[in-house]
Every structure is written in C-alpha cells, then in structure tokens.
Amino acid sequence: MQIKGDLYEAVIKELAGLISDTELHLTHLAIQLCETIVRHAPETIPLMQSQILPRTTVLLQSSLLQGTALSSSKKLFSTLASAGDKSGCSFASLLDQLMGIVYNNKVRFSRLQPVCSTNIVLTDRVSIPL
C-alpha cells in the first residue's frame, strides 16, 4: 500500500505541534516518526525543512533536552544530511542552521550545556572558526 503525499503532509503538520521540551517522550516519538518518514519518503524533506526543522531548532536550545529526545534529534539530522543532498538539505546547510543557534541568536549556554549537530557535540569550550 502506497501512502499519498497529502497524507504525509497532514501527518508532518501534526507532528510539528508535538515537538517541544514540555513532553520529551512524546517529542522523541514524533521526531522518530519524522526520521522514519524521511528514510522511506525522501520527497518529504522540503516539508520537513519548513515544518519540523524550525521546531527542532527551538528544541535544541532547551536546557531540558536529553535522553531519547536528544538521540532522536541527532538521528533525524543525520538522516536528513545523508538523504538531503538530492533535495537541497545538505550537511553544510544543516550545520549552518545548527551553528546559527550559537552565533546568530546569541543564546547564552551554561558552562557545559551541549549543542548537538549530526555527529559532533560542541560545548562553549570548543571554538569553531567560520
């Protein structure tokens, strides 16, 4: 049975509302489903970029992010980076978006609060030249 594109769109829009730091287990499940959708339907990547990535970027700024929600977020970014070159969602663009959290928004991090990208964990002790 093939799932139609409009059904993916409806599901992704609903999942976007579930991504927050108030219920991390539900967030983990929503992000895990997003990652599965990207893996099986790469044509949904532009919709993920517009609906899911902004919410996930806000989530990454939360000091409450940990455990399975953090792992699912990393896996989603990893899957997007590996599948996204064909649809304009490259590793470089995802890394720029993640680094924008630190450099553009002037977010204040606690001394050892991690900022995660697809495969690396950065702390305020690490300096990355742009």
C-alpha positions as a Markdown table, in Angstrom:
| # | Residue | x | y | z |
|---|---|---|---|---|
| 1 | Met | 0.0 | 0.0 | 0.0 |
| 2 | Gln | 1.4 | 3.3 | -1.1 |
| 3 | Ile | 0.9 | 6.4 | 1.2 |
| 4 | Lys | -0.2 | 9.5 | -0.7 |
| 5 | Gly | 1.8 | 12.8 | -0.4 |
| 6 | Asp | -1.2 | 14.7 | 1.1 |
| 7 | Leu | -1.3 | 12.2 | 4.0 |
| 8 | Tyr | 2.4 | 12.7 | 4.7 |
| 9 | Glu | 1.7 | 16.5 | 4.7 |
| 10 | Ala | -1.1 | 16.1 | 7.2 |
| 11 | Val | 1.0 | 13.8 | 9.5 |
| 12 | Ile | 4.1 | 16.1 | 9.4 |
| 13 | Lys | 2.0 | 19.1 | 10.3 |
| 14 | Glu | 0.5 | 17.3 | 13.3 |
| 15 | Leu | 4.0 | 16.1 | 14.3 |
| 16 | Ala | 5.3 | 19.6 | 14.3 |
| 17 | Gly | 2.9 | 20.5 | 17.1 |
| 18 | Leu | 4.2 | 17.7 | 19.3 |
| 19 | Ile | 7.9 | 18.8 | 19.2 |
| 20 | Ser | 8.6 | 20.8 | 22.4 |
| 21 | Asp | 10.6 | 20.5 | 25.6 |
| 22 | Thr | 7.4 | 20.1 | 27.7 |
| 23 | Glu | 6.9 | 16.4 | 26.9 |
| 24 | Leu | 10.2 | 14.9 | 25.9 |
| 25 | His | 8.9 | 11.3 | 25.5 |
| 26 | Leu | 6.2 | 12.5 | 23.0 |
| 27 | Thr | 8.8 | 14.7 | 21.3 |
| 28 | His | 11.1 | 11.6 | 21.0 |
| 29 | Leu | 8.3 | 9.6 | 19.3 |
| 30 | Ala | 7.3 | 12.5 | 17.0 |
| 31 | Ile | 10.9 | 13.0 | 15.9 |
| 32 | Gln | 11.5 | 9.3 | 15.5 |
| 33 | Leu | 8.5 | 9.1 | 13.2 |
| 34 | Cys | 9.8 | 12.1 | 11.2 |
| 35 | Glu | 13.1 | 10.3 | 10.8 |
| 36 | Thr | 11.3 | 7.2 | 9.5 |
| 37 | Ile | 9.3 | 9.2 | 7.1 |
| 38 | Val | 12.4 | 10.9 | 5.7 |
| 39 | Arg | 14.1 | 7.5 | 5.3 |
| 40 | His | 11.1 | 5.9 | 3.4 |
| 41 | Ala | 9.9 | 9.0 | 1.6 |
| 42 | Pro | 12.8 | 11.4 | 0.8 |
| 43 | Glu | 10.4 | 13.6 | -1.2 |
| 44 | Thr | 9.0 | 14.9 | 2.2 |
| 45 | Ile | 12.4 | 16.6 | 3.0 |
| 46 | Pro | 11.2 | 20.1 | 1.9 |
| 47 | Leu | 8.1 | 19.7 | 4.1 |
| 48 | Met | 10.4 | 18.6 | 7.0 |
| 49 | Gln | 12.5 | 21.7 | 6.4 |
| 50 | Ser | 9.6 | 24.0 | 6.7 |
| 51 | Gln | 7.6 | 22.3 | 9.4 |
| 52 | Ile | 9.9 | 20.2 | 11.6 |
| 53 | Leu | 13.3 | 21.7 | 11.5 |
| 54 | Pro | 12.2 | 25.1 | 12.9 |
| 55 | Arg | 10.6 | 23.3 | 15.9 |
| 56 | Thr | 13.6 | 21.1 | 16.3 |
| 57 | Thr | 15.9 | 24.1 | 16.2 |
| 58 | Val | 14.0 | 25.7 | 19.1 |
| 59 | Leu | 14.1 | 22.3 | 20.9 |
| 60 | Leu | 17.9 | 22.2 | 20.6 |
| 61 | Gln | 18.1 | 25.5 | 22.5 |
| 62 | Ser | 16.4 | 24.0 | 25.6 |
| 63 | Ser | 18.4 | 23.1 | 28.6 |
| 64 | Leu | 15.9 | 20.3 | 29.3 |
| 65 | Leu | 16.8 | 18.3 | 26.1 |
| 66 | Gln | 18.3 | 15.0 | 27.0 |
| 67 | Gly | 18.0 | 11.2 | 26.6 |
| 68 | Thr | 15.9 | 9.7 | 23.9 |
| 69 | Ala | 14.6 | 13.1 | 22.6 |
| 70 | Leu | 18.2 | 14.2 | 22.1 |
| 71 | Ser | 19.2 | 10.9 | 20.4 |
| 72 | Ser | 16.2 | 11.1 | 18.1 |
| 73 | Ser | 17.1 | 14.7 | 17.2 |
| 74 | Lys | 20.6 | 13.7 | 16.3 |
| 75 | Lys | 19.3 | 10.7 | 14.2 |
| 76 | Leu | 16.9 | 13.0 | 12.4 |
| 77 | Phe | 19.6 | 15.4 | 11.5 |
| 78 | Ser | 21.9 | 12.6 | 10.4 |
| 79 | Thr | 19.2 | 11.1 | 8.2 |
| 80 | Leu | 18.4 | 14.5 | 6.7 |
| 81 | Ala | 22.1 | 15.1 | 6.0 |
| 82 | Ser | 22.6 | 11.7 | 4.3 |
| 83 | Ala | 19.3 | 11.8 | 2.3 |
| 84 | Gly | 19.1 | 15.5 | 1.7 |
| 85 | Asp | 21.7 | 16.3 | -0.9 |
| 86 | Lys | 19.3 | 15.4 | -3.6 |
| 87 | Ser | 16.6 | 17.8 | -2.2 |
| 88 | Gly | 18.6 | 20.8 | -1.1 |
| 89 | Cys | 19.1 | 19.8 | 2.6 |
| 90 | Ser | 22.8 | 19.2 | 2.7 |
| 91 | Phe | 25.1 | 18.6 | 5.7 |
| 92 | Ala | 26.5 | 22.1 | 5.2 |
| 93 | Ser | 23.1 | 23.8 | 5.3 |
| 94 | Leu | 22.1 | 21.8 | 8.4 |
| 95 | Leu | 25.4 | 22.6 | 10.1 |
| 96 | Asp | 24.9 | 26.3 | 9.3 |
| 97 | Gln | 21.4 | 26.1 | 10.8 |
| 98 | Leu | 22.7 | 24.5 | 14.0 |
| 99 | Met | 25.6 | 26.9 | 14.3 |
| 100 | Gly | 23.2 | 29.8 | 13.8 |
| 101 | Ile | 21.7 | 28.9 | 17.1 |
| 102 | Val | 25.0 | 29.8 | 18.7 |
| 103 | Tyr | 26.3 | 32.6 | 16.6 |
| 104 | Asn | 23.2 | 34.4 | 15.3 |
| 105 | Asn | 20.8 | 34.2 | 18.2 |
| 106 | Lys | 23.4 | 34.9 | 20.9 |
| 107 | Val | 22.0 | 32.2 | 23.0 |
| 108 | Arg | 23.5 | 32.0 | 26.5 |
| 109 | Phe | 24.6 | 28.5 | 27.3 |
| 110 | Ser | 25.5 | 27.2 | 30.7 |
| 111 | Arg | 29.2 | 26.2 | 31.0 |
| 112 | Leu | 28.8 | 22.6 | 29.8 |
| 113 | Gln | 25.4 | 22.6 | 28.0 |
| 114 | Pro | 25.9 | 20.7 | 24.7 |
| 115 | Val | 24.9 | 22.0 | 21.3 |
| 116 | Cys | 24.4 | 19.0 | 19.1 |
| 117 | Ser | 24.9 | 18.5 | 15.4 |
| 118 | Thr | 24.6 | 15.3 | 13.4 |
| 119 | Asn | 27.8 | 13.7 | 14.6 |
| 120 | Ile | 29.6 | 16.1 | 16.9 |
| 121 | Val | 28.9 | 17.6 | 20.3 |
| 122 | Leu | 30.1 | 21.1 | 20.8 |
| 123 | Thr | 30.5 | 22.9 | 24.1 |
| 124 | Asp | 31.4 | 26.5 | 24.8 |
| 125 | Arg | 35.0 | 25.3 | 25.3 |
| 126 | Val | 35.3 | 24.4 | 21.7 |
| 127 | Ser | 35.9 | 27.2 | 19.1 |
| 128 | Ile | 35.0 | 26.7 | 15.5 |
| 129 | Pro | 36.1 | 29.3 | 13.1 |
| 130 | Leu | 33.6 | 30.2 | 10.4 |
